[in-house]
Amino acid sequence: MTATRTIPTPARQKTTGRAPVRNLRRLSKELARNNALDFDDLILMFTDLMQQNANVRERIQRRFRHVMVDEFQDTNKSQSDLISLITKVDSPSIIWAETKTCHWPRRGASAVDGGGRR
């Protein structure tokens, strides 16, 4: 699988001048040239694969019957989506989140609903 996706500038990151954009373009080209992916790309591509291919999704769900997620309070939407795809509805999953280090209130969500993610 060849990585051709360009890396977008995060929406909340304030860029001053053109240097950050130039650096992201340079990183994107270097990753593509080396046929490499960064961590975010791995999550996004694997999530896309599991969403689009039921056979892969079912195979992964059968392989990982039990899933434990530590530090769930620090997951982002992409990571949460991947966790949801890996876990089957009827499989036991353990979500561990520390309310003392929880970032949910800053994200406008509560510990009850996991930031609007299940």
Secondary structure, DSSP 8 states (H G I E B T S, - for coil): ----------TT----SSHHHHHHHHHHHHHHHTT---HHHHHHHHHHHHHH-HHHHHHHHHH-SSEEESSGGG--HHHHHHHHHHS-TTS-EEE---GGG--HHHHT--TTTTTT--
